[in-house]
Amino acid sequence: MGKAFVFDADACTGCRNCQLACKDEHVGNDWSPIALPQPDTGQFWLKLEEKVRGQVPKVKVSYVARMCQHCDAAPCMQAAADMGRADAIYKRADGLVIIDPEKARGMEFIGDACPYGAIFYNDVLAVPQKCTGCAHLVDEGLEPHCVDVCPHGALRFGDEEDFAEEIAAAEELIEGSGARPRVHYLNLPKRFLAGIVVDLEADEVVIGAKVTAENLGTGEVLVTQTDEFGDFWFHQVGAAEWRVYVEAQGYMTRAVEASTKDEDRNMGPIEVFAA
Protein backbone atom coordinates (compact mmCIF):
# COMPACT_ATOMS: atom_id res chain seq x y z
CA MET A 1 0.00 0.00 0.00
CA GLY A 2 2.98 2.33 0.29
CA LYS A 3 4.06 4.90 2.83
CA ALA A 4 2.16 7.76 4.45
CA PHE A 5 2.67 10.66 6.84
CA VAL A 6 0.39 11.30 9.83
CA PHE A 7 0.35 14.68 11.59
CA ASP A 8 -1.49 15.06 14.91
CA ALA A 9 -2.09 18.75 15.70
CA ASP A 10 -2.95 17.91 19.32
CA ALA A 11 0.52 16.48 19.88
CA CYS A 12 2.40 19.37 18.26
CA THR A 13 3.95 21.93 20.63
CA GLY A 14 5.37 24.24 17.98
CA CYS A 15 9.03 23.46 18.64
CA ARG A 16 9.75 23.66 14.89
CA ASN A 17 12.26 20.82 15.05
CA CYS A 18 10.70 19.44 11.86
CA GLN A 19 11.10 22.71 9.99
CA LEU A 20 14.72 23.08 11.09
CA ALA A 21 15.49 19.45 10.31
CA CYS A 22 14.29 19.91 6.75
CA LYS A 23 16.70 22.81 6.32
CA ASP A 24 19.49 20.84 7.98
CA GLU A 25 18.98 17.88 5.65
CA HIS A 26 18.63 19.75 2.37
CA VAL A 27 20.36 23.15 2.48
CA GLY A 28 23.79 22.72 0.93
CA ASN A 29 23.30 19.00 0.34
CA ASP A 30 22.96 17.48 -3.13
CA TRP A 31 20.87 14.32 -3.00
CA SER A 32 20.80 13.74 -6.76
CA PRO A 33 19.06 12.18 -8.53
CA ILE A 34 16.31 12.86 -5.97
CA ALA A 35 16.90 16.53 -5.18
CA LEU A 36 19.38 19.35 -5.65
CA PRO A 37 20.31 21.55 -2.65
CA GLN A 38 17.59 23.66 -1.08
CA PRO A 39 18.42 27.39 -0.98
CA ASP A 40 19.37 28.95 2.36
CA THR A 41 16.32 31.23 2.24
CA GLY A 42 13.02 31.55 0.40
CA GLN A 43 11.94 27.92 0.55
CA PHE A 44 10.31 25.86 3.30
CA TRP A 45 9.76 22.33 2.05
CA LEU A 46 8.15 21.79 5.45
CA LYS A 47 6.73 24.78 7.27
CA LEU A 48 5.04 24.76 10.64
CA GLU A 49 2.14 27.18 10.29
CA GLU A 50 1.34 29.07 13.48
CA LYS A 51 -2.04 30.66 14.15
CA VAL A 52 -2.98 32.78 17.16
CA ARG A 53 -6.67 32.33 17.92
CA GLY A 54 -9.26 34.03 20.11
CA GLN A 55 -9.24 37.30 21.99
CA VAL A 56 -7.39 38.30 25.17
CA PRO A 57 -7.40 36.82 27.74
CA LYS A 58 -8.66 33.60 26.12
CA VAL A 59 -6.10 32.95 23.43
CA LYS A 60 -4.72 29.72 22.00
CA VAL A 61 -1.95 29.05 19.50
CA SER A 62 -2.29 26.16 17.05
CA TYR A 63 0.27 24.59 14.74
CA VAL A 64 -0.13 22.71 11.46
CA ALA A 65 2.69 21.18 9.42
CA ARG A 66 2.43 22.13 5.74
CA MET A 67 4.41 20.19 3.17
CA CYS A 68 4.08 18.32 -0.11
CA GLN A 69 1.18 15.93 0.29
CA HIS A 70 2.65 13.27 -2.03
CA CYS A 71 -0.76 12.99 -3.67
CA ASP A 72 -1.92 9.87 -5.47
CA ALA A 73 -3.60 12.15 -8.03
CA ALA A 74 -0.92 14.81 -7.92
CA PRO A 75 -1.87 17.98 -9.83
CA CYS A 76 1.82 18.73 -10.44
CA MET A 77 2.24 15.40 -12.25
CA GLN A 78 -0.79 16.14 -14.39
CA ALA A 79 0.48 19.62 -15.21
CA ALA A 80 3.82 18.19 -16.34
CA ALA A 81 2.06 15.56 -18.45
CA ASP A 82 -0.15 18.22 -20.05
CA MET A 83 3.03 19.98 -21.19
CA GLY A 84 4.40 16.79 -22.68
CA ARG A 85 6.95 16.27 -19.89
CA ALA A 86 5.39 13.45 -17.88
CA ASP A 87 8.79 12.05 -16.96
CA ALA A 88 9.73 15.25 -15.07
CA ILE A 89 7.68 14.30 -12.00
CA TYR A 90 7.08 10.72 -10.94
CA LYS A 91 5.55 8.71 -8.11
CA ARG A 92 7.65 5.99 -6.52
CA ALA A 93 6.31 2.58 -5.56
CA ASP A 94 6.25 3.70 -1.93
CA GLY A 95 4.02 6.68 -2.81
CA LEU A 96 6.57 9.51 -2.58
CA VAL A 97 6.27 12.06 -5.39
CA ILE A 98 9.63 13.22 -6.76
CA ILE A 99 10.48 16.11 -9.08
CA ASP A 100 13.38 14.94 -11.24
CA PRO A 101 15.91 17.79 -10.85
CA GLU A 102 17.32 17.30 -14.34
CA LYS A 103 14.22 16.57 -16.38
CA ALA A 104 12.20 19.33 -14.67
CA ARG A 105 14.65 22.16 -15.39
CA GLY A 106 12.91 25.36 -16.45
CA MET A 107 9.44 24.15 -15.42
CA GLU A 108 8.58 27.17 -13.29
CA PHE A 109 4.86 26.75 -14.08
CA ILE A 110 4.68 23.52 -12.03
CA GLY A 111 4.33 25.47 -8.77
CA ASP A 112 1.05 26.99 -9.96
CA ALA A 113 -0.50 23.52 -10.20
CA CYS A 114 -0.03 22.67 -6.51
CA PRO A 115 -3.11 23.55 -4.40
CA TYR A 116 -0.96 23.31 -1.25
CA GLY A 117 1.67 25.86 -2.29
CA ALA A 118 4.32 23.23 -1.62
CA ILE A 119 6.43 23.65 -4.78
CA PHE A 120 9.11 26.33 -5.02
CA TYR A 121 11.22 27.50 -7.94
CA ASN A 122 14.98 27.76 -7.55
CA ASP A 123 15.99 30.63 -9.85
CA VAL A 124 19.69 29.89 -9.49
CA LEU A 125 19.40 26.22 -10.47
CA ALA A 126 16.33 26.78 -12.70
CA VAL A 127 14.45 23.86 -11.20
CA PRO A 128 11.20 23.42 -9.20
CA GLN A 129 11.78 21.90 -5.76
CA LYS A 130 9.78 20.49 -2.86
CA CYS A 131 9.73 17.96 -0.04
CA THR A 132 10.94 14.55 -1.21
CA GLY A 133 9.89 12.74 1.95
CA CYS A 134 13.66 12.40 2.45
CA ALA A 135 13.51 9.59 -0.10
CA HIS A 136 17.30 9.22 0.09
CA LEU A 137 16.95 8.32 3.79
CA VAL A 138 13.89 6.12 3.26
CA ASP A 139 15.91 4.12 0.72
CA GLU A 140 18.38 3.39 3.51
CA GLY A 141 15.61 2.16 5.82
CA LEU A 142 15.57 5.40 7.84
CA GLU A 143 12.80 7.87 8.66
CA PRO A 144 12.49 11.30 7.03
CA HIS A 145 14.59 13.73 9.07
CA CYS A 146 11.54 15.80 10.11
CA VAL A 147 9.92 12.69 11.61
CA ASP A 148 13.11 11.53 13.28
CA VAL A 149 13.48 14.76 15.29
CA CYS A 150 9.83 15.20 16.38
CA PRO A 151 9.96 14.80 20.19
CA HIS A 152 6.25 14.19 20.71
CA GLY A 153 5.32 11.92 17.81
CA ALA A 154 3.20 14.64 16.23
CA LEU A 155 4.67 13.83 12.81
CA ARG A 156 5.05 10.18 11.87
CA PHE A 157 5.89 8.18 8.74
CA GLY A 158 5.43 4.55 7.92
CA ASP A 159 3.45 1.87 6.13
CA GLU A 160 -0.14 2.87 5.44
CA GLU A 161 -1.51 -0.34 6.93
CA ASP A 162 0.11 0.52 10.25
CA PHE A 163 -1.84 3.79 10.34
CA ALA A 164 -5.13 2.34 9.06
CA GLU A 165 -7.28 3.34 12.05
CA GLU A 166 -5.86 6.85 12.21
CA ILE A 167 -6.15 7.37 8.46
CA ALA A 168 -9.81 6.36 8.65
CA ALA A 169 -10.39 9.18 11.18
CA ALA A 170 -8.10 11.72 9.51
CA GLU A 171 -8.87 14.87 7.55
CA GLU A 172 -7.31 16.36 4.45
CA LEU A 173 -5.52 19.67 4.71
CA ILE A 174 -7.73 20.94 1.88
CA GLU A 175 -11.01 19.06 1.78
CA GLY A 176 -12.34 18.30 -1.68
CA SER A 177 -9.07 18.90 -3.54
CA GLY A 178 -9.42 15.57 -5.32
CA ALA A 179 -5.65 15.11 -5.12
CA ARG A 180 -5.83 12.09 -2.78
CA PRO A 181 -3.01 13.21 -0.46
CA ARG A 182 -0.85 10.81 1.52
CA VAL A 183 -0.30 13.21 4.42
CA HIS A 184 -3.13 12.58 6.89
CA TYR A 185 -4.13 15.12 9.56
CA LEU A 186 -5.59 14.39 12.97
CA ASN A 187 -7.24 16.99 15.23
CA LEU A 188 -6.90 19.92 12.85
CA PRO A 189 -7.83 23.03 14.87
CA LYS A 190 -11.44 24.09 14.62
CA ARG A 191 -13.08 26.95 16.53
CA PHE A 192 -13.40 27.42 20.27
CA LEU A 193 -16.13 29.22 22.20
CA ALA A 194 -15.26 30.48 25.67
CA GLY A 195 -16.17 32.98 28.36
CA ILE A 196 -16.41 33.66 32.09
CA VAL A 197 -19.53 33.75 34.27
CA VAL A 198 -19.60 36.54 36.87
CA ASP A 199 -21.81 37.99 39.61
CA LEU A 200 -20.78 41.64 39.49
CA GLU A 201 -22.98 42.63 42.44
CA ALA A 202 -21.14 40.13 44.64
CA ASP A 203 -17.84 40.85 42.86
CA GLU A 204 -17.34 37.09 42.36
CA VAL A 205 -17.02 34.58 39.57
CA VAL A 206 -19.62 31.83 39.48
CA ILE A 207 -18.12 28.38 39.94
CA GLY A 208 -19.86 25.22 38.74
CA ALA A 209 -22.44 26.99 36.57
CA LYS A 210 -23.96 24.84 33.85
CA VAL A 211 -23.22 26.31 30.42
CA THR A 212 -25.11 25.01 27.40
CA ALA A 213 -24.21 26.01 23.83
CA GLU A 214 -26.81 25.47 21.11
CA ASN A 215 -25.75 25.56 17.46
CA LEU A 216 -28.49 27.65 15.86
CA GLY A 217 -27.84 26.13 12.45
CA THR A 218 -27.72 22.42 13.25
CA GLY A 219 -29.38 22.18 16.65
CA GLU A 220 -26.27 20.54 18.14
CA VAL A 221 -26.13 21.00 21.92
CA LEU A 222 -22.92 21.08 23.98
CA VAL A 223 -22.76 21.22 27.78
CA THR A 224 -19.96 22.09 30.21
CA GLN A 225 -19.43 23.73 33.61
CA THR A 226 -17.48 26.75 34.74
CA ASP A 227 -14.23 25.94 36.53
CA GLU A 228 -12.76 27.35 39.75
CA PHE A 229 -12.06 30.61 37.94
CA GLY A 230 -15.57 30.90 36.49
CA ASP A 231 -14.26 30.08 33.02
CA PHE A 232 -15.85 27.80 30.45
CA TRP A 233 -14.51 26.44 27.17
CA PHE A 234 -16.03 24.58 24.24
CA HIS A 235 -13.20 23.21 22.10
CA GLN A 236 -13.24 22.03 18.48
CA VAL A 237 -16.66 23.49 17.66
CA GLY A 238 -17.99 24.35 14.24
CA ALA A 239 -18.06 27.74 12.55
CA ALA A 240 -21.61 28.74 13.48
CA GLU A 241 -24.00 31.01 15.32
CA TRP A 242 -24.55 29.93 18.93
CA ARG A 243 -26.98 30.59 21.77
CA VAL A 244 -25.36 30.10 25.15
CA TYR A 245 -27.43 29.43 28.30
CA VAL A 246 -25.98 29.88 31.76
CA GLU A 247 -27.69 28.21 34.74
CA ALA A 248 -26.54 28.31 38.36
CA GLN A 249 -28.20 27.69 41.69
CA GLY A 250 -29.61 30.90 43.11
CA TYR A 251 -29.39 32.76 39.80
CA MET A 252 -31.77 33.47 36.93
CA THR A 253 -30.96 31.68 33.69
CA ARG A 254 -29.13 33.89 31.23
CA ALA A 255 -29.10 33.43 27.43
CA VAL A 256 -26.52 35.14 25.23
CA GLU A 257 -25.73 34.76 21.54
CA ALA A 258 -22.27 34.55 19.99
CA SER A 259 -20.69 33.67 16.64
CA THR A 260 -17.72 31.52 15.69
CA LYS A 261 -18.40 31.86 11.98
CA ASP A 262 -15.37 34.01 11.25
CA GLU A 263 -13.06 33.27 14.18
CA ASP A 264 -12.66 31.68 17.58
CA ARG A 265 -14.76 33.52 20.14
CA ASN A 266 -14.09 34.72 23.66
CA MET A 267 -17.50 35.91 24.85
CA GLY A 268 -15.91 37.72 27.78
CA PRO A 269 -17.80 38.19 31.06
CA ILE A 270 -21.40 36.91 31.15
CA GLU A 271 -23.15 38.54 34.08
CA VAL A 272 -25.80 36.60 35.96
CA PHE A 273 -28.29 37.97 38.48
CA ALA A 274 -29.54 36.54 41.76
CA ALA A 275 -32.99 35.01 41.54
N, C-alpha and C positions, 0 to 999 in steps of 0.2 A: 504493500500500500504506500510505501514511501515515508518520508520524514515530514515532520510538522513542528511549528513553534506554538507554544501556549504562553500567553501573557495574562497574569492575574493582577488586576489593578489594586485589589485589596491588599496584596502582599508587597506592593511596591512602596518604598519609603522615599524615593526621589534622590537616592545617593548618586545617581548618574554613572555608576561604575560601568554599565553597559555602553553608554555613549563614549566614555573615555577609552574603554577597551577596543571599541571599533577603530578609533583614531590610532591607538597604539599598534593595532594589528596591521593597519593598511597604509597609514601615512609613511611615505618613504620606503615602503616594501613592495617589490614587484613580484606578484604571485602569478605571472603568466604561466599557462595560457588562460587562466581564470580571470585575473584582474591586473591592471596596471596600478601604480601607486595612487592613493587618494591624496588630493592636495591638502596642504596644511590648513587652509581656511576655505570657507565657502561651500563645503559639502558636509552633510551629516548623513551617512548611510544608515545610521540608527540615531534617532533623536528622541530624547525623553521630553515629551510635551507637558509643560506645567500650566495648570489653570487655577487661579485663585477664585473661590466661589463664595457667594453670600455677602452679607453686609456686617460691619463691625457692630457688636462684638462676636457675632456668630459667623465665623469664617472657616472654611476648609480649603485645603490645597490638594488637588488630585493630579496624578501622573499617568500618562499613557505613552507607551513605547510605539513610535512610528518608524516603519522600515518597509523595505520591499516585502510584499505579501506572498511572493513566489506562487502566483496564481496559476491554477490549472487551465484557466481560459485567459491567459495574460494578454491584456490589450497591447502591450509593447510588442509582443511577438506577432500579433496580428498586423500592427502598423508596419513592422519590418517586412512582413510577407506581402502586404499591399504595395510596397515599394519595390518588390522583386528581390528582396534581400532576406529571405526567410532564414538563411543560415547564420545571420548576424546575431540572433538571439535564440537560445535553445533551452529546452527543459531536460534536465538529467533524469535518469531512472529513479533517483531518490526524491524527485520533485523540485529540487532547487533550480531556479531560473537564472541563467548566466548570459550576460552580454559578452560576446566574443570581442576582446579588445582590438583585434586586428581587423576582423571582418566588419565591425560596426563603426570604423573610423568615418568621421564626417557626418554621422547620422544624428545631428542635433535635434531633429524633429521628434525623435523617439520619446523624449521627456514629456512632450505634450500629450502623449497617448496614455500616460499613467494617471489614473484617477486619485492615486495616493500621494502624488508629488514626490515619489521616491527615487526618481532618476535625475541625475545631474549631468551637466556637460562640462568636460574638462577642456577649456579653450587651448591650453598649452599642448596637450596631447591629442586634441581633436577627436575625443572619443566620449560617448555617454558612459556613465558609471553608476553603480548602485551596490547595495548589499548583495554579497554572493552567498550568504549563509556560512561564510568562512569555509567554502567547499574544499579548500586546500587542507584544512584541518580535519574536516569530516572524512576526507579520503584516507587520513591516517588513523581513523578510529577515534578522533577526539571531538569534543564539543565545540561549537562556535565560541569565539572568545567572549562575546557578550554574555552568553549563558554561563560560561565557566566562572565568571567573576561576580555573578549576581548572588549576594549574600543571603537572600531570603527566599530564593526559589520562585521569584515573581516571573522570571523569564526562563522557559525550559525548552528543550529540543530533544526529539527522539522519534521513535517509530509511531506512526499514527495509531496503530492498534493499542499501544500502551496508554494512549490518551483518549481512548474511545468514549468513556463516560463524560470527560470534561468537554470534548469536542461537541458532543450531543447537546450540552448545555451552553455552549459558547455563542458569542455574537460576532458579527463581522464589523470591522472598523467602519466601513461604509456599507450600510444595508442596501441591498438591491443593486449592487454594482454589476452583478452577473459575472464577475471575474473568477469566482470560486477560489478565494484566497486560502493559503495554507498556514497563515498566522491566525490563531484562534484566541479570542479575547474573552476573559472571564471578568465579571463584576465591573464592566465599564461604568464610570460615574454617571449617575442620573441626577435628578434634582434632590434637594433637601428642603424641608419646610420646618421652621423652628421658631421658638419664641420663649417668653417668660411670663408667668402668671403672677400678678401682684395685687396686694390689698394696700392701696396708697393711703387710705385713712388710718390703717394700723401701722403703716410704714414697714410692711413685711412682705416677703414672697410667700406664695401659697404652695406648700409641699404636698405631694400626693394627690393633686387634682387630676381628675380624669379628663383627658383631652382627646376628642374625636375629630378626625378630619374626613370630610365627605367630598369625594371627587364629583363635582357638579356635572361633568360630562359623562362619566361612566357609572356613577353610583357607587363606586368602590368606597369602602369604609375602613379607616385605619384607627387604631386606638392605642394610646400610651398614657403614661402618668408623668407629672412633673417630678423632678428629682429634688435633692436636698437644697438645691439653689433656686428652685422654682422653674427650672428650665425644662423644655420638652423639645424633642427632635423626632422628625419622621425622615428616615433616610431612604434613598433610592426610590423616590416617588416619581410619578410621571409629570410631564409638562402639562399643567391643567389649571383650571379655576377650582378653588377649594372653599368650603365652608367649615370653619373650625368651631367646635362647641367645647366650652370649658365648664365642668361641673365639679363642685367641691362642697363638702359638708358645711352647712351654715352660710352658704353663699347662693345667690341667684345664678341660674345658668346664663352664660354669656355666649353669643354667637358672633363670629367675626369672619369676614371673607378675605381671602388672599389669593395671589396668583403666582404660580411657578412656570407660567408659559414661556417667559423670556429668560428667566434666570432663577437660581436658587433664592429662597426667600427667608429672611429673618423678619418675622412679624413684629419683633420688638415687644415691649410690655403690653400685656393684655390685662386691663384692670377689671377686677370682679368686686361686687358689692355685697355686703352682708344682707342676708335675707331678713 
